[in-house]
Amino acid sequence: MSSAAASTDATPIATALPEGKDTKAFHRLVFVIIAVLLAVLPFILYPVFLMKVLCFALFALAFNLLLGYGGLLSFGHAAYFGMASYVTAYAAKVWGLTPELAIIGGTLVAALLGLVFGALAIRRQGIYFSMITLALAQMVFFFSLQAKFTGGEDGIQAVPRGNLFGVISLADDRVLYALVAVIFFLGLLLIYRIIHSPFGQVLKAIRDNEPRAISLGYRANQYKLAVFVLSTTLAGLAGSTKAIVFQLASLTDVHWSMSGEVVLMTLVGGMGTVFGPILGSFVIIAMENYLAQFGAWVTIIQGVVFVVCVLVFREGILGLVARMLKRPL
């Protein structure tokens, strides 16, 4: 196989397929469909299951922004997801903050952590960058294990859902679902805007050919740090929302396996696609919930699904659909 062919195979689906006015109209239709599904699904499926899917879908979308469009593979995104979860849970339970303030607090901590860790990690490239993110995430895990405010192995339990803006009670699952759906949809819109902005175009240029982008005068490291912080901020938003939904923050949220799970969601759905991580999250979470009766075998089944995706459709499920429709998704 020629080097040109190999390069084409490795190119994300969003880059390989051109975008035009028809594509924008198609994407608007997809957004309408997603909005309709968000409104209808809680009357069909269990709201708590849907909220879990939406939290992890936002997490996967944030990760895909970094990997699919920034070309940066992080093995430590659980650090931002989990630390935001801890801060939100602590702020809501101990400080008595309303849920929106607790979520904002957790998100800001994730952004700050991403700024510090990103400034260290982007000094290296490739596997070295990935290993630095993993090492930093492990530091966060052991900090969470030893720190008093995290509750150690017990975590922070019985987190109150509280009243939104001090008025609207979130005790009812469907009311809370409405909040989670709004957060998810706004996060999706923000990511879509970032991807299709001039900033997003520069990111793609740096991902595809960093030396050429630098030769054109772009400061690659600044762009990479910016997308890293944006990604960690949105990951923190997902973790904060998840803490309110499940009224729990635990070591599972900052464990390295959580970082691996979001990679799996992104690759199964379609790396470098706008909507692929949403589908990937639904598939993985549905497997965990509806195949729970198989116990530890769920992990093996997930591994098989991952291997099949890599071997049969490397572009992910939605990437394959986009290739068939000849429209970037």
Secondary structure, 3 states (H helix, E strand, C coil): CCHHHHHHHHCCHHHHCCCCHHHHHHHHHHHHHHHHHHHHHHHCCCHHHHHHHHHHHHHHHHHHHHHHHCCCCCCCCHHHHHHHHHHHHHHHHCCCCCHHHHHHHHHHHHHHHHHHHHHHHCCCCHHHHHHHHHHHHHHHHHHHHHCCCCCHHHCEECCCCCEECCCEECCCHHHHHHHHHHHHHHHHHHHHHHHCCHHHHHHHHHHHCHHHHHHCCCCHHHHHHHHHHHHHHHHHHHHHHHHHHHCEECHHHHCHHHHHHHHHHHHHHCCCCCCHHHHHHHHHHHHHHHCHHHCCHHHHHHHHHHHHHHHHCCCCHHHHHHHHHCCCC
